[in-house]
Amino acid sequence: MRMILLGPPGSGKGTLAEALCQRYPFIHVSTGNLFRQHIANGSPLGLEIRSYMDQGELVPDELTVKLVEEVLQDPKIREHFLLDGFPRTQPQAALFDQCLKRLGVKLDAALHVHVPDTLIKQRLGGRRVCQGCGKTYHIESYPEKVSGVCDSCGGAVILRPDDRPEVIEKRLKTYHEITAPLVEYYRKQGNLLEVDNSGSIESVLEQLQHKWPHEEQ
Ligand code: AP5
């Protein structure tokens, strides 16, 4: 099973990916997390990536696609990827199609996660993330057991630099202008699934049970 997650910043793609990986044999690949790893390494590439991310801008297509293509060279990931946050532009989607063709694999589903912008702003304002493993928390709905310490890896749990209110506004604007048209792109390809994540993650999993192409996997 191979799937991509489409949805605005803060719509719960990362949280949902984690829940899906516990239930299905997916391998979660988040371009945002890959970029944050490069930043943490302090490499020149990481510095370049940071200059875009901290301002809420998209990282250039060429760099992003190259990184994803490298990850998909792993045969295990190629068979079971759950791509979170990629593709995000029309050129990325077209290059991704070509890449899948070269690798001889097919995308099974593009899952579009709906959440209204007002709720997104509340959720991102309270979001905290682990600097070590990228695990996501929320100060009210999903706090870490010990404040500031990741339940999974013991890393520091912090506010993401791009979760400042003015950057959240910019990311939402970019999403609606540049990424949202991909919903139609995948609808036309015939593999679009849509879910509403205004309620709980459990309710999203329930919605999926009725739409899922390979529920038994
Ligand atoms: P990325 O890290 O992918 O960020 P994003 O798409 O903006 O999405 P987020 O991680 O902010 O949110 P999410 O949808 O995963 O929500 P989450 O599960 O955390 O990308 C960051 C940056 O990298 C981009 O801005 C860009 O610069 C760059 N980038 C990445 N991919 C790129 C690409 N392809 N091309 C170019 N540039 C790229 O949930 C949010 C909060 O809500 C959490 O606190 C969570 O606990 C809570 N929550 C979630 N669901 C629920 C629920 N049902 N009930 C209650 N709380 C919930």
Boltz pocket constraint, residues with backbone or C-beta under 6 A from the ligand:
constraints:
  - pocket:
      binder: B
      contacts: [[A, 7], [A, 8], [A, 9], [A, 10], [A, 11], [A, 12], [A, 13], [A, 14], [A, 15], [A, 16], [A, 30], [A, 31], [A, 32], [A, 33], [A, 35], [A, 52], [A, 53], [A, 56], [A, 57], [A, 58], [A, 59], [A, 60], [A, 61], [A, 64], [A, 84], [A, 85], [A, 86], [A, 87], [A, 88], [A, 89], [A, 92], [A, 123], [A, 124], [A, 126], [A, 127], [A, 128], [A, 136], [A, 137], [A, 138], [A, 139], [A, 141], [A, 142], [A, 162], [A, 171], [A, 197], [A, 198], [A, 199], [A, 200], [A, 201]]
      max_distance: 6.0
